[in-house]
Amino acid sequence: MWKKPLIGLLAGLTTVILGTSVAATADAAPKPPRPKPQYVALGDSYAAGDGAGSYLSDGTDCYRSLLGYPGLVAASGNLALDLQACSGAVASDVLNLQLATLGTSTGYVTVTVGGNDVGFADVITTCLGTDTTACLAAITTAETKATTELPTKLDAVFSAVKTKAPTAKVVATNYPRLFNGSDCSLWTSFTAQEMTRLNEGSDTLAAVISTAASTAGIGFTDVRTPFVGHAVCDSTPWIHNVELWTQFESFHPNADGYRYGYTPAALKGLGVVTSRPGKGKPTVTTGGLTSTNTSRGHVQINPAQS
């Protein structure tokens, strides 16, 4: 008379045990990894990583490198990098060619632009020669463009970024001072006055970018201080001097400049917390050709000028 209840009890216990086992197995199943926050890097050669080496083979001549500050920021923060920046880009290129992937899921955005809009490469090319009057005039013209034309362009870029990526942390960066007051290359003839004025031009551009960022309600990261002591001709330079064989790298940061000059400042500005800055390899996509003239920012080196 106890057989049927006993059999039923055993069957019930078996069901409970098997059910618990199945539930435990289900609970132990690995969960899919969370998607990495999207980080979109916009701008010109200084944002693309020109000067850092190890350039990506992406079918363009944008000179994009993961050793530039966006790649290092993405690696540090475990972010999915969308590298839209491209050599030669001006503000209109950022506005018209680099914003397509921004959206409500974008977590972080950096923008480095303005140098080509004021004629960075043309100024340096002029100042490589021996005509100081022409050099100083070129710097003055660039400063005038920076203060009268660039603010409107930057406002359009920054406003569009905020509209397309409304929840993202957006930070604009500037450019370092290039010189320390000495000229150490056989191919250049910078005078002390020229180098002082070129650095003042960098300061003017920094002020314009900072003001435009504040007006637009986005962040601003100033990289001038980290580069102090690491200018062209310093004992440990973070900026390329004249490069005869890779002329496009001339007067751009080298790999150390991006790693130690730009990356810590950008991480702080974005609020990305990491204990391993610049380590690892980020998930990366690139934006194709996003500059209307990729050689616009290349200084033209002519030994006959020296």
C-alpha positions as CSV (number, residue, x, y, z in Angstrom):
1,M,0.0,0.0,0.0
2,W,3.0,2.3,0.3
3,K,4.4,1.6,-3.1
4,K,2.4,4.1,-5.1
5,P,2.8,7.0,-2.7
6,L,6.5,6.2,-2.5
7,I,6.8,6.0,-6.2
8,G,5.0,9.4,-6.5
9,L,7.2,10.9,-3.8
10,L,10.3,9.7,-5.6
11,A,9.0,11.0,-8.9
12,G,8.3,14.4,-7.3
13,L,11.8,14.6,-5.8
14,T,13.3,13.7,-9.1
15,T,11.3,16.5,-10.8
16,V,12.4,19.0,-8.2
17,I,16.0,18.0,-8.5
18,L,16.0,18.0,-12.3
19,G,14.1,21.3,-12.3
20,T,16.7,22.8,-9.9
21,S,19.5,21.5,-12.1
22,V,18.0,22.9,-15.2
23,A,17.4,26.3,-13.5
24,A,20.9,26.3,-12.2
25,T,22.2,25.5,-15.6
26,A,20.2,28.3,-17.1
27,D,21.4,30.7,-14.4
28,A,25.0,29.7,-15.1
29,A,24.7,30.3,-18.9
30,P,27.1,33.2,-19.8
31,K,25.4,36.5,-20.5
32,P,26.3,38.3,-23.7
33,P,28.8,41.1,-23.1
34,R,27.5,44.6,-22.9
35,P,28.2,46.7,-25.9
36,K,31.1,49.1,-25.5
37,P,30.2,52.8,-25.3
38,Q,30.6,54.5,-28.6
39,Y,33.3,57.1,-28.9
40,V,33.4,59.2,-32.0
41,A,36.6,61.2,-32.8
42,L,36.1,64.1,-35.2
43,G,38.5,66.6,-36.7
44,D,41.8,67.0,-38.6
45,S,45.3,65.4,-38.6
46,Y,45.9,66.1,-34.9
47,A,42.8,64.0,-34.2
48,A,43.5,61.4,-36.8
49,G,46.9,60.6,-35.3
50,D,49.1,62.0,-38.1
51,G,52.7,61.8,-36.7
52,A,52.2,58.8,-34.5
53,G,53.1,56.2,-37.1
54,S,51.5,52.7,-37.7
55,Y,48.8,54.1,-39.9
56,L,45.7,52.2,-40.6
57,S,45.2,50.8,-44.1
58,D,41.6,52.0,-44.6
59,G,41.7,52.9,-48.2
60,T,42.3,56.6,-47.6
61,D,45.3,58.9,-47.1
62,C,43.8,60.3,-43.9
63,Y,46.9,59.1,-41.9
64,R,44.8,57.6,-39.1
65,S,46.6,55.8,-36.3
66,L,45.5,54.1,-33.2
67,L,48.6,55.6,-31.6
68,G,46.9,59.0,-31.9
69,Y,45.0,60.2,-28.8
70,P,41.5,58.8,-29.9
71,G,42.9,55.3,-30.2
72,L,44.6,55.6,-26.8
73,V,41.6,57.0,-25.1
74,A,39.4,54.2,-26.5
75,A,41.9,51.6,-25.4
76,S,42.1,53.1,-21.9
77,G,38.3,53.4,-21.5
78,N,37.3,50.2,-23.2
79,L,35.3,52.2,-25.8
80,A,34.2,51.4,-29.3
81,L,36.1,54.0,-31.4
82,D,34.6,55.5,-34.5
83,L,37.5,57.4,-36.0
84,Q,36.1,59.9,-38.4
85,A,39.0,62.4,-38.2
86,C,41.1,62.8,-41.3
87,S,44.2,64.8,-42.3
88,G,43.4,68.2,-43.9
89,A,39.9,68.4,-42.5
90,V,38.4,71.9,-42.0
91,A,35.3,72.8,-40.0
92,S,33.0,72.3,-43.0
93,D,34.4,68.8,-43.5
94,V,33.6,67.9,-39.9
95,L,30.1,69.3,-40.4
96,N,29.4,67.7,-43.8
97,L,31.4,64.5,-43.8
98,Q,32.1,63.3,-40.2
99,L,28.8,63.4,-38.3
100,A,26.8,60.6,-39.9
101,T,27.4,58.0,-37.2
102,L,26.5,60.3,-34.2
103,G,23.3,59.3,-32.5
104,T,21.5,58.9,-29.2
105,S,23.8,55.9,-28.3
106,T,27.0,57.9,-28.7
107,G,28.6,58.2,-25.3
108,Y,31.7,60.4,-26.0
109,V,32.9,62.8,-28.7
110,T,36.1,64.7,-29.2
111,V,36.7,67.4,-31.8
112,T,40.0,68.8,-32.9
113,V,39.6,71.3,-35.7
114,G,40.4,74.9,-36.6
115,G,44.1,74.7,-37.5
116,N,43.5,74.2,-41.2
117,D,40.8,76.8,-41.3
118,V,43.3,79.5,-40.4
119,G,46.1,78.1,-42.7
120,F,48.4,76.3,-40.2
121,A,50.4,74.6,-43.0
122,D,50.7,77.7,-45.1
123,V,52.0,79.7,-42.2
124,I,54.6,77.2,-41.2
125,T,55.7,76.8,-44.8
126,T,56.1,80.5,-45.2
127,C,58.1,80.7,-41.9
128,L,60.5,78.0,-42.9
129,G,62.1,80.5,-45.3
130,T,64.3,83.5,-44.5
131,D,61.7,86.2,-45.1
132,T,60.7,87.2,-41.5
133,T,58.4,90.0,-42.8
134,A,56.4,87.4,-44.8
135,C,56.3,85.0,-41.9
136,L,55.0,87.6,-39.4
137,A,52.4,88.8,-41.9
138,A,51.2,85.2,-42.5
139,I,50.8,84.8,-38.7
140,T,48.8,88.0,-38.4
141,T,46.6,86.9,-41.2
142,A,46.0,83.6,-39.5
143,E,45.1,85.3,-36.2
144,T,42.7,87.5,-38.0
145,K,40.9,84.5,-39.5
146,A,40.9,82.8,-36.1
147,T,39.2,85.7,-34.4
148,T,36.8,86.8,-37.2
149,E,35.9,83.8,-39.3
150,L,36.5,80.7,-37.1
151,P,34.0,81.3,-34.3
152,T,31.0,81.0,-36.6
153,K,32.4,77.8,-38.1
154,L,33.1,76.2,-34.8
155,D,29.7,77.2,-33.5
156,A,28.1,75.3,-36.4
157,V,30.2,72.2,-35.8
158,F,29.7,72.1,-32.0
159,S,25.9,72.8,-32.3
160,A,25.5,70.1,-34.8
161,V,27.4,67.6,-32.7
162,K,25.2,68.4,-29.7
163,T,22.0,68.0,-31.8
164,K,23.0,64.6,-33.3
165,A,24.5,63.2,-30.0
166,P,22.3,64.8,-27.3
167,T,23.5,62.5,-24.5
168,A,27.2,62.4,-25.3
169,K,30.0,64.0,-23.4
170,V,31.6,66.3,-26.0
171,V,35.0,67.8,-25.6
172,A,36.9,70.1,-28.0
173,T,40.7,70.1,-27.9
174,N,43.3,72.7,-29.1
175,Y,46.9,72.5,-30.3
176,P,50.2,72.7,-28.5
177,R,52.7,75.5,-28.8
178,L,55.3,74.2,-31.2
179,F,58.5,76.0,-30.2
180,N,60.8,76.6,-27.2
181,G,62.8,79.5,-28.7
182,S,65.6,77.5,-30.3
183,D,66.1,76.3,-33.9
184,C,67.9,73.0,-34.2
185,S,67.2,71.8,-37.8
186,L,69.5,72.2,-40.8
187,W,66.4,72.8,-42.9
188,T,64.8,75.6,-41.0
189,S,65.7,79.2,-40.2
190,F,63.2,80.3,-37.5
191,T,64.2,83.4,-35.7
192,A,63.3,83.9,-32.0
193,Q,60.8,86.5,-33.0
194,E,59.1,84.2,-35.5
195,M,58.9,81.4,-32.9
196,T,57.4,83.7,-30.3
197,R,54.8,84.9,-32.7
198,L,54.0,81.3,-33.9
199,N,53.4,80.3,-30.2
200,E,51.2,83.4,-29.8
201,G,49.2,82.3,-32.8
202,S,48.6,79.0,-31.0
203,D,47.4,80.9,-28.0
204,T,45.0,82.9,-30.1
205,L,43.6,79.8,-31.7
206,A,43.3,78.2,-28.2
207,A,41.3,81.1,-26.9
208,V,38.9,81.1,-29.9
209,I,38.3,77.3,-29.5
210,S,37.8,77.6,-25.8
211,T,35.3,80.4,-26.1
212,A,33.4,78.6,-28.8
213,A,33.2,75.5,-26.7
214,S,32.0,77.4,-23.7
215,T,29.4,79.2,-25.8
216,A,28.1,75.9,-27.2
217,G,28.0,74.3,-23.8
218,I,30.6,71.6,-24.4
219,G,33.9,70.8,-22.7
220,F,37.3,72.2,-23.6
221,T,40.7,70.4,-23.1
222,D,43.8,72.5,-23.2
223,V,46.9,70.6,-24.2
224,R,49.4,73.4,-24.1
225,T,50.6,72.9,-20.5
226,P,51.4,69.1,-20.9
227,F,53.6,69.9,-23.9
228,V,55.7,72.4,-22.0
229,G,59.3,71.2,-22.1
230,H,58.5,68.9,-25.0
231,A,58.4,71.3,-28.0
232,V,60.4,71.1,-31.2
233,C,64.1,71.1,-30.3
234,D,63.6,70.3,-26.6
235,S,65.7,67.4,-25.3
236,T,62.6,65.1,-25.3
237,P,60.4,66.5,-28.1
238,W,56.8,65.4,-28.4
239,I,56.4,67.2,-31.7
240,H,58.1,66.3,-35.0
241,N,60.5,68.9,-36.5
242,V,61.0,68.9,-40.3
243,E,60.7,65.4,-41.7
244,L,62.2,65.1,-45.1
245,W,60.9,61.6,-45.9
246,T,57.5,61.8,-44.2
247,Q,56.8,65.5,-44.8
248,F,53.1,65.1,-43.7
249,E,54.3,64.4,-40.2
250,S,56.3,67.7,-39.9
251,F,55.1,69.8,-36.9
252,H,52.6,67.2,-35.7
253,P,52.8,65.3,-32.4
254,N,54.8,62.1,-32.3
255,A,53.6,59.0,-30.6
256,D,54.8,60.3,-27.2
257,G,53.0,63.6,-27.8
258,Y,49.7,61.8,-28.3
259,R,50.3,59.4,-25.4
260,Y,51.5,61.8,-22.8
261,G,50.4,65.2,-24.1
262,Y,46.9,64.6,-25.5
263,T,45.6,61.4,-24.0
264,P,45.6,62.2,-20.2
265,A,44.1,65.6,-20.9
266,A,41.4,64.1,-23.1
267,L,40.6,61.3,-20.7
268,K,40.1,63.9,-17.9
269,G,38.0,66.1,-20.1
270,L,35.7,63.3,-21.1
271,G,35.5,61.9,-17.6
272,V,36.7,58.5,-18.7
273,V,38.1,56.7,-15.6
274,T,40.9,54.1,-16.2
275,S,43.8,52.7,-14.3
276,R,45.6,51.5,-17.5
277,P,46.0,54.5,-19.8
278,G,46.7,53.7,-23.4
279,K,46.7,49.9,-22.9
280,G,45.1,47.3,-25.1
281,K,43.6,47.5,-28.5
282,P,40.2,49.3,-29.0
283,T,37.4,48.2,-31.2
284,V,37.6,50.6,-34.2
285,T,35.8,51.6,-37.3
286,T,36.9,54.4,-39.6
287,G,34.9,56.9,-41.6
288,G,36.3,56.6,-45.1
289,L,37.5,59.7,-46.8
290,T,36.2,62.5,-44.6
291,S,38.4,65.4,-45.7
292,T,38.0,67.3,-49.0
293,N,41.8,67.8,-49.2
294,T,43.9,65.4,-47.1
295,S,47.1,67.3,-47.9
296,R,45.8,70.7,-46.8
297,G,47.6,70.5,-43.4
298,H,51.0,69.3,-44.8
299,V,53.9,71.6,-44.4
300,Q,55.8,71.9,-47.7
301,I,59.5,71.3,-47.0
302,N,61.9,72.8,-49.5
303,P,65.6,72.6,-48.5
304,A,66.3,75.6,-50.8
305,Q,64.3,77.7,-48.4
306,S,66.8,77.3,-45.6
